[in-house]
Amino acid sequence: MQKPVSGQIITDCSNCFTKNCSVLKNCTHECLDLITQLKKVGYFIAGQRILMEGSTARGIYFIESGQVKLYKSDNRGQDIILRFGGPGDVIGIDASEEKNEYEVSAMAIVNTTVCYLDYQSFMALAKRFPELSIELLKFYRKELAEIEQKSLKLATMTVPQKVADAILTMEAAFGSEGPQKPLKLVLSRQDMASLAGTTKEQVSKIVSELNSQNIIETRGKLIVILDPERLKE
């Protein structure tokens, strides 16, 4: 992980707006004060890997700002995007305790700031503060439900449905700049293919068809959803 910028003031977790949408939202002031003392801050530029599937799991990351994609590689070495992370989200917590390694890779899509806690410190806090443990269980339950849903989609959807679903997933992750404005999440066609579980060529073809039908509008890599109901259909 990159080191904090020299002289950078580390935000007090009690005053951080992202704690309200993370596993820390119900933590006591005592718990948050301890995390403030223990955490480190890291900065990652767009395209930089934050953690790598199969590498030794050393800790967890709370996203303070930015956009992150989480992905796994299949047996052919092709990446499959599982989900996205934004401010308040947690990554790295899904490491296998038996293998002590990260189960997924994570990469910054845009310049991203994260707060880092080593596993020993985090697990000690989870044992000491039950409200943190409860939120962890909720997090795992949500993650499992999303993975199961994604597996079902990849197994049953047609290619056009997968691409349409990928665009809706991009919107759900970070929204848009406003009605009939570009999505805030900008992905390459290859990344869209990794999200949809298809090829870059198929994505380009379906995106072009959706564009010609005035369901979406493309401006380079930017995507504007013109008719969300038709896209959902």
Secondary structure, 3 states (H helix, E strand, C coil): CCCCCCCCCCCCHHHCHHHHHCCCCCCCHHHHHHHHHHCEEEEECCCCEEECCCCECCEEEEEEECCEEEEEECCCCCEEEEEEECCCCEECCCCECCCCECCCEEEECCCEEEEEEEHHHHHHHHHHCHHHHHHHHHHHHHHHHHHHHHHHHHHHCCHHHHHHHHHHHHHHHHCECCCCCEECCCCCHHHHHHHHCCCHHHHHHHHHHHHHCCCEEEECCEEEECCHHHHHC
